[in-house]
Amino acid sequence: MRPRPLRLLLALLIALAVTVLLLGGLSLRTWERLGAESLIAELTFDPLGPGRWRATLATGDRCHPRTFELEGEQWRLDARFLKWKPWANLLGLDARYRLERLESRHPEGGEGGQSTVSVHPLTRPGRFDHLRLARAAERYNPLVDTVYGSSAYEEIDPALRYRVYRSQWGLLVRTAPRTIGAQLPGRAVIRIDKACGRPEGWAGRIRRALDGLLAITGGADPPG
């Protein structure tokens, strides 16, 4: 039979190891949840003339892109954002958003004061405003940190594809080389992200309903 002090020391070492593993797992979970991102939009640009562009914006499942004309050297995407409390993020809630505007910008110190700025609303008028309700009830909802505006902007480059992500704190942009079939003579390049037209499952419908009850629905309004 082992001496009692040795057994006690062994028990303490096991308890310490379990505590370290639990704290490490919690730390990883915290890092994962607070750093969670989701792709919400993609933008590409084709030239129409000097300083004029046809912008193609694909949101949501990116199956129904919309096109807009912009005049300028930069683009900006505006969104209304709902930020949860950090502990609500740890429980599995992700920041909610609604895309509101796509517009052009001019470089600071340039000719922006005399140039045209293009502004395209992305929300449909007359739709029930969950954001306004969430803003009004913000102080009574212990899960909500704040409701605010978030924007992302970049220089326009037709050779790039702009991917806009939703983080827990706001919008951010990453770029990737644009794949254009015309660049490969005699070959067509088809880029597929996910199957379009797939029916939404019950889990997705339930989650959207819960999101609406908790605060606001996420994402941009559907086209048309």
C-alpha positions in Angstrom: 0.0 0.0 0.0 1.4 3.4 -1.0 2.1 6.0 1.6 -0.7 8.5 2.0 1.5 11.6 1.1 2.4 9.9 -2.2 -1.2 9.2 -3.1 -2.1 12.8 -2.2 0.7 14.1 -4.4 -0.5 11.9 -7.3 -4.1 13.1 -6.9 -2.9 16.7 -6.9 -0.8 16.2 -10.1 -3.8 14.6 -11.9 -6.1 17.4 -10.8 -3.5 19.9 -12.0 -3.2 18.2 -15.4 -7.0 18.1 -15.8 -7.2 21.8 -14.9 -4.5 22.7 -17.4 -6.3 20.8 -20.1 -9.6 22.4 -19.3 -8.1 25.9 -19.3 -6.3 25.2 -22.5 -9.5 24.0 -24.1 -11.4 27.0 -22.9 -8.6 29.3 -24.2 -8.8 27.7 -27.6 -12.6 27.9 -27.6 -12.4 31.6 -26.7 -9.9 32.3 -29.5 -12.0 30.4 -32.0 -15.3 32.1 -31.1 -14.0 35.6 -30.8 -12.0 35.3 -34.0 -14.8 33.6 -36.0 -15.3 35.0 -39.5 -17.8 34.4 -42.3 -17.7 35.2 -46.0 -20.7 37.5 -46.7 -20.0 39.1 -50.0 -17.7 39.1 -53.1 -17.0 42.1 -55.4 -15.4 42.3 -58.9 -15.0 45.3 -61.2 -15.0 45.6 -65.0 -14.0 49.0 -66.6 -16.7 50.9 -68.5 -14.5 54.0 -69.2 -12.1 56.3 -67.5 -13.0 56.1 -63.8 -16.2 54.2 -64.5 -16.8 50.6 -63.4 -19.4 47.9 -63.5 -19.4 46.4 -60.0 -20.7 42.8 -59.5 -21.8 42.2 -56.0 -22.7 38.7 -54.8 -24.0 38.3 -51.2 -25.4 35.5 -49.1 -25.1 32.2 -51.0 -23.6 34.3 -53.8 -26.0 32.6 -56.3 -27.7 35.8 -57.4 -25.1 38.5 -58.1 -26.2 42.1 -58.8 -24.5 44.7 -60.9 -24.0 48.5 -60.3 -22.2 51.3 -61.9 -19.6 53.2 -59.9 -17.5 56.3 -60.6 -14.4 56.7 -58.6 -11.1 55.0 -57.7 -12.2 53.2 -54.6 -15.3 51.3 -53.4 -16.9 51.1 -50.0 -19.4 48.7 -48.5 -21.5 49.9 -45.5 -23.3 47.7 -43.1 -25.3 48.0 -39.9 -23.8 45.7 -37.3 -24.9 44.1 -34.1 -22.1 43.1 -31.7 -22.9 40.6 -29.0 -21.2 40.6 -25.5 -18.1 38.4 -25.6 -19.7 35.8 -23.3 -22.6 35.5 -25.8 -20.0 34.8 -28.5 -18.6 32.0 -26.4 -22.2 30.6 -26.2 -22.2 30.3 -30.0 -23.8 33.6 -31.1 -22.2 35.3 -34.1 -22.4 39.0 -34.8 -25.3 40.0 -37.0 -25.2 42.4 -39.9 -27.3 44.0 -42.7 -25.6 45.3 -45.8 -26.9 48.8 -46.5 -24.9 50.6 -49.2 -22.4 50.2 -52.0 -20.7 53.4 -53.0 -17.6 54.9 -54.7 -14.9 56.9 -53.1 -12.1 59.2 -54.2 -8.6 59.3 -52.8 -8.1 61.8 -50.0 -6.6 65.0 -51.3 -7.6 64.2 -54.9 -10.5 65.6 -57.0 -13.2 64.1 -54.9 -14.8 67.4 -54.1 -15.6 67.9 -57.8 -16.2 64.3 -58.8 -19.3 62.2 -58.8 -19.9 59.8 -56.0 -22.1 56.8 -56.8 -24.3 55.5 -54.0 -26.5 52.3 -54.3 -28.8 51.3 -51.4 -28.8 47.5 -50.8 -31.9 47.4 -48.5 -35.5 47.4 -49.7 -37.7 50.3 -48.5 -40.8 49.3 -46.4 -39.2 46.2 -44.9 -39.6 45.7 -41.2 -36.5 47.1 -39.6 -35.2 44.6 -37.0 -32.1 46.8 -36.5 -34.2 49.7 -35.3 -36.0 47.4 -32.9 -32.7 46.0 -31.7 -31.3 49.5 -31.2 -34.4 50.6 -29.2 -34.3 47.5 -27.0 -30.5 47.4 -26.7 -30.4 48.4 -23.0 -32.9 45.6 -22.2 -31.1 42.8 -24.0 -28.3 41.5 -21.8 -26.8 39.7 -24.8 -26.3 42.8 -27.0 -23.1 44.9 -26.6 -24.0 47.6 -29.2 -25.5 48.3 -32.7 -23.4 50.4 -34.9 -22.2 51.1 -38.5 -19.3 49.3 -40.0 -17.6 49.9 -43.4 -14.9 48.4 -45.6 -13.2 50.0 -48.5 -10.4 49.4 -51.0 -8.8 50.6 -54.2 -10.6 49.3 -57.3 -8.5 46.8 -59.3 -10.2 44.8 -62.0 -7.6 42.0 -61.7 -8.7 41.3 -58.1 -11.6 39.6 -56.4 -12.6 41.3 -53.1 -14.0 39.0 -50.4 -15.8 40.7 -47.6 -16.0 38.9 -44.3 -18.1 39.4 -41.2 -16.0 39.2 -38.0 -17.3 39.5 -34.5 -16.2 43.2 -34.5 -17.1 44.4 -38.0 -16.3 44.0 -41.7 -12.9 43.2 -43.2 -11.7 42.6 -46.7 -9.3 40.1 -48.3 -8.3 40.0 -51.9 -7.5 37.2 -54.3 -6.4 37.1 -58.0 -9.4 37.1 -60.2 -9.9 34.1 -62.4 -11.0 35.1 -65.9 -11.6 32.5 -68.6 -10.5 34.9 -71.3 -7.0 34.8 -70.0 -6.7 31.1 -71.0 -7.1 30.9 -74.9 -9.4 28.1 -76.0 -10.3 27.2 -72.4 -13.2 28.2 -70.2 -12.8 28.4 -66.4 -15.8 27.8 -64.3 -15.5 28.8 -60.7 -17.9 27.1 -58.3 -18.2 27.9 -54.6 -21.2 26.0 -53.6 -24.4 24.5 -55.2 -27.0 27.2 -55.9 -30.7 26.6 -55.5 -30.3 24.1 -52.7 -33.4 24.2 -50.4 -32.7 25.7 -46.9 -32.9 23.0 -44.3 -34.9 23.1 -41.1 -31.9 23.9 -39.0 -31.2 27.0 -41.1 -34.8 28.1 -40.8 -34.9 27.6 -37.1 -31.6 29.5 -36.7 -32.9 32.5 -38.7 -36.1 32.6 -36.6 -34.1 32.6 -33.4 -31.8 35.3 -34.7 -34.9 37.4 -35.4 -36.2 36.9 -31.9 -32.9 37.6 -30.3 -32.1 40.8 -32.2 -32.0 41.2 -36.0 -31.8 39.1 -39.1 -28.4 38.9 -40.7 -27.3 39.5 -44.3 -28.4 41.8 -47.1 -31.9 42.0 -48.5 -32.5 39.6 -51.3 -32.4 41.0 -54.8 -35.5 42.4 -56.4 
